[in-house]
Each structure stands twice: as structure tokens, then as C-alpha cells.
Amino acid sequence: MLRDAVLIARKDLRIERRSRVVLSQVVPFAILVLVLFAFALNADRQALADFTPGLFWVAVLFSALLAIQRATAIEGIDATSDSLRLSGIDPSSIFLGKAMAVCAQLLALEVLLLVGVFIFYDAEVDSSASAFALLVVTAIVAAIGVSAAGTLYGALTIGVRGQETLLPILLLPVLAPVLIGATRSFDDAFGSAAVNGWAWLSLLALFAVVYVVFGLLAYGILMEES
Amino acid sequence: MTPNPTSSSTTRNLGIVTILGLGLVVLLGGFLTEPDDLMGDLVRIMYVHVPAAIMTYTGFVVGAIASGFYLWKRSEFADLVAHAAIEIGVISGVLLILTGAIWGEPTWGTYWSWQDVRLVSTLVLVLLYVGYLAIRQLPVDHHVRARRSAVIAIASTIMIPIVRYSVTWWSNRTLHQEASLTDGKLEDLTLFTLMVAIVIGLVAFAWLTIHRFRVLWLEQQVDNVGLAGAIAERRAEASTGVEAAVTAPSANGDPS
């Protein structure tokens, strides 16, 4: 199953490498969001630094929406999802593979946005190893949760007119707990609020586990003659 | 021709009970019960607010169970029950939030408090199910839509505890009343009125859901009949158009 999943993930990433849609559209969008936040907060350095965790994660979620839409759209082109179904690969593997590809792209986006907030917003991580570890682990776990939920909800909108408007209203409420958890966890890492980030990380982990498991179980239902 | 109503004797009786019951709740809650010591007449909004909360969660839970049943047995019936129940649940949820906000302004001094766990989590949950209703509007095949909807309904139900937990943790302060049913401070008549309101709320839920279900069912039948009719028409055209087909061989061709 894992081998098939890797195959699917490599297929999606190869399509991305050749089409460069995420690179040429989603990445600039993510940076634009950071710039817009600065305009909205009137270039107030202190406010930007205080709210960096929240702004960072909102930017990640918006960019993630685009990346997920792209991952869904490539299945719609040339009836790829039908071919995948005919290939005999288990739907769970397809789910896992697509989620892995989205997750890889999200991680790259997160790294980029982190560099962005360090430069634009003067963000500073507490100089302890634990704060740095918290930052990295939160980014990874949140990416897993977002990509699993996103892949599942993305599949719900395959082959539908108005897909672009449907996905956000389905997915954003679902991702609300991720936004809360990841923001609080980053608050700890950046030292912008006295909270226990590791406790919040467990919420993110719970979310990720729930959606990976649910996706593995439910993806087959969605793939049937859709 | 008189239109065929969606009622039956059961729903007519449910409807009568609902309307009489609502009258009773208005009489009890609006006039006969005493104003609260602290909240005064504001307490009366509770007779709408609490039943709305119960109707909302009933709708979501019934929707999840029916969706699970759909995935298990692939019964169209269960699919439409889920749709009807969740739709009534969402409407009750909006009523729940509105009555809460109206009550909050004079009591807490604000319509909306981000510090309140119940407000925020209820809003997120209602938005989740609004997404479900959006999926129901998709112009795709019935079975595809039913499957996708069922998956969302179940996923959303899994989200109920996660949302609740995350929001509670996010702002572990609440302005909301502790459940005041069990602390023995409610006067007898107030408690009785609240109980009546809850029961009537559930009856109203059943009444509305059954009607909504029947309308959905009829819509589905119309769709099916329309499709079957169109296919029959094309077939008829194809068989009478044999001579014409000599000159235009593929004009009426059946794609299957």
C-alpha cells in the first residue's frame, strides 16, 4: 500500500514539476497574502510581530486551499481519476499518495512563508532548542492534518461545476481547529503568548490522525463511479 | 386539480400537536411564568433557545446516523432523511445563535463574545453543516451526491468533539449559563414550561423533517421521471426515424 502511495505521490509531484502551477501561482499568492496583512495592519511592526503566528497560519491555509484545488483539478483532466480507478490501485493508497504530495508542497510553502515572516514581520523564535523543535514539529503535524482533510474534501468536489467556490466553504470550517491549535503552538515557539505549545500540538496530532484514518476508510466510497 | 399535499394523518396530527404546543409555550413562557430574579423577562428567551439547541444537535446526529445507514444499505430513503434532518438542524442552529445573541446583548452587554466557548463552537459547527447543504445542491448524479453527502455528514459529526475541545481549550472562559436545569433553582412552573418547550421542539423537529423529506422524495421522483421520459422519447424518435436514418445515419444515435 505504501509503495503504491509513493507512486501516486511521485506522479502528482512530477506533474507539478513539469507544469509549475504551484510554483508560479500558489507561491506568489502566499507572499502576496503576507504583504496584504502588512497593509491591513498599517505596517505596525509591533502588531505584525505580535500576530505573526496567526497571520502565518491564515496565509498557510489560504495557500493550502489553492494547492489542494490544484491537486484535485489534475484528477479531473483527461479523466485521470477513472484511469486511477481502473489501475487496480487500492483507493486508500491513492488517498495516501495524493495527501503525501499535497503535504510535501505544503511543507515547502511553510518553509517559504516562515522565511517571509522572519524578513517581513521581524518574527523571532525563542532561542531554545525546544522552541525550535516545537516550531518544526507543529509545521509538520499541521501539514499532515491539512493535507489529509484537504485531499478528502477535495475529492468531494471532483467533477463539479463551481468547484473553486465549493472547496473553501467545505474545508475552512473543518480546518478551524488546525488554525487555533497551530497558532497557539507557534505563539509558544515565538514567545508571543504564555501558552503550552506542546499541549496544543497534541490537538493537531489528534486532528491529523482522525483525518488520515477517516480518509483511508472513506476515499474508496468517493472514488466509486464519481 | 388540487395539489397533492405532502401530509398524512401522522404528520397532520404532529402538526396539530406542534401548533397547539407552541400556543401553550407562548402562554406559559410569555405570560404565566414569573420573570427571573436576576434576568427579569429576558429569561423567557430560554424557552426558544434551549429547544433550538436540542433540535440542532438532534438534526446533526439523526443526519449522521441516516448517512451511515445510507453507506451501509445504499438506501435512497436514508439519504433523504439525512438531508432533511440536517437542513432542519442548520435552521435551528441559526435560530440558536440568533436567540443567543439577542439574549447576550442586554445580559452580557455584547451580541457576540469570542471568549464564549459555546457561541464559537456552535458557529463553527453550523458552518460545517452549511457546507453539507452546499454539497446537496450539486448538479451531479443522485448516487454520487448521496455518497459525497454521507461522507461529509459523518466527517462533520466526528468534528463535533474536536471543534468543541479545541474551542474550549482556546478560550477556557465562558459567559454562558451553567446548565440551570439541574441546580434546583428554577421554579416549578419555569422548569415545567422549559420541559414542554423541549418536547414541543422535538415534535416540531419531527414534523418539519418528515415534510421536508417528502418534498425531497417527490423532487427526486420528478427528476427520475423526467430522465426516464427523456430516454423514452429519444428511443421513440430513434425507432420512428429509421427511414430518416438512411440519410442521416448518426443523427439520432444512442450513445450507449
HADDOCK unambig.tbl for C-alpha pairs under 7 A between the chains (distance, minus, plus):
assign (segid A and resid 156 and name CA) (segid B and resid 148 and name CA) 5.78 0.50 0.50
assign (segid A and resid 169 and name CA) (segid B and resid 131 and name CA) 5.83 0.50 0.50
assign (segid A and resid 170 and name CA) (segid B and resid 128 and name CA) 6.67 0.50 0.50
assign (segid A and resid 170 and name CA) (segid B and resid 131 and name CA) 4.75 0.50 0.50
assign (segid A and resid 173 and name CA) (segid B and resid 124 and name CA) 5.95 0.50 0.50
assign (segid A and resid 173 and name CA) (segid B and resid 127 and name CA) 6.33 0.50 0.50
assign (segid A and resid 173 and name CA) (segid B and resid 128 and name CA) 5.57 0.50 0.50
assign (segid A and resid 174 and name CA) (segid B and resid 128 and name CA) 6.69 0.50 0.50
assign (segid A and resid 177 and name CA) (segid B and resid 163 and name CA) 6.00 0.50 0.50
assign (segid A and resid 177 and name CA) (segid B and resid 166 and name CA) 5.82 0.50 0.50
assign (segid A and resid 180 and name CA) (segid B and resid 170 and name CA) 6.95 0.50 0.50
assign (segid A and resid 218 and name CA) (segid B and resid 151 and name CA) 6.89 0.50 0.50
assign (segid A and resid 221 and name CA) (segid B and resid 147 and name CA) 6.85 0.50 0.50
assign (segid A and resid 222 and name CA) (segid B and resid 147 and name CA) 6.65 0.50 0.50
assign (segid A and resid 222 and name CA) (segid B and resid 148 and name CA) 6.23 0.50 0.50
assign (segid A and resid 226 and name CA) (segid B and resid 144 and name CA) 5.69 0.50 0.50
